[in-house]
Amino acid sequence: MIKAVSAVLLASASVCLLSAEPQDPIVFRSDVSLVRVDAQVVDGGNRAITHLRAEDFVVREEGRTQPIRNFASEDMPLDVLFLLDVSGSMRPHVQHIADASGQALTVLGKDDRMAIMVFDRSTRVRLPFRSSRQEVQSEFDRLLRQERFNGGTDITRGMLDAADYIRREGRRDARRAIVILTDDQTEFDRDEEAVSRALARADAVLCALIAPDAMQGRQYPGAGGGQRRGGGGGGPRIGGGGPLGGIIWGPRRGGGPYGGGPASGGGGMGAPRTKSAGTSQIARDSGGDSMSVYDASSLEETLARLRQRYALFFNLPEGVEAGLERNIQVDLAPEARRRYPDAEVRYRRAYMTPDGGARSTPTMVTHAPSDRGYSTSQPDYAPSDPPPVRRRRVAVNEDGSPIGPSTDQVPGSTPSSQPAPAPSPSGWPKADPSKQ
């Protein structure tokens, strides 16, 4: 009897000692890639609907409902690329944006980043991604002094180069947006399809601030037949010089009065009149907004709406290859639809499957359908290092952050904004109101 009691006491002591050990996390790893869908929800008055949760949404991929594996909203960092048209007549409109930037940039968070690119017939990076609002405001003032504002314009080229730049330089763990200021008047043919594909590959939304065309019907020497060299398929084009498909880093230096050299095609004087580049439609198709640059607080409103968007994560369906374009639908769940009967969900209706869909390197999958946090982090140890020891303990992501809601997380806290690997294109679709 004494031996039996002793055995029980010894077993109890062992359990207590085990429970006192540090709580090593479980590491969940999966060969399934996460796809991110970015959406905006507005009411009948075009006002943003905020404070929705993961269970308020339904995501369908190729017609099949997909569980929402993770969810984020205003706490997700943002990379914003300001794309400014500096062709003839645009100086007062750029000045307006520069004047408004002091107040407008205050809606951004400390982990958000901004960059500036300008274009006429070529594109130039004026400021790489920075977190300092003061640097951005200073660059606005500097480009107003240095740019000539007397060139022709190729808006499609500007949007394609901007999409390529943010695809390369944007953080993987941040939502990405291009805010374009233009009068939407271009010398060259429009190509909405090519720009939409480039935005999908970049996992970026386009927001347009449209300026009035102060030089309607203008003509430029050397505009030729309005044809862009190299085709309109979204790939690299000839001309302009510099890396990233014609992007030039820093202010324009030489190159003639128009910066990018003459456009190909027949030419001389008597060139065709300018025409719409379809900027507003491209922005709406990407799930973004389009408004007049002179609407009250248009820049501030645009940036605020970018922060109010929702990021929905789901698993890439098994067996789907990388680099494919697939259809997606996002709508409010029945209960949320009853609360907001006139709501519109704006999102991109197609996405490009991420490169991770075909690779064998594991990526992280989280399980927090109603959590305000999110995680798309990669393993933080080198491939040659031994994998973490797995024990049956508290479930967290491999970077140490918990899976699911954290009881000690400060509400509204912003995740890490450290640069991450190349992005996984997914897309921020826009709903077709006629199909609601």
Summary of the structure (lengths in Angstrom):
residues: 436
radius of gyration: 25.0
end to end distance: 74.3
largest distance: 110.1
contacts: 1481
relative contact order: 0.23
helix: 26%
strand: 22%
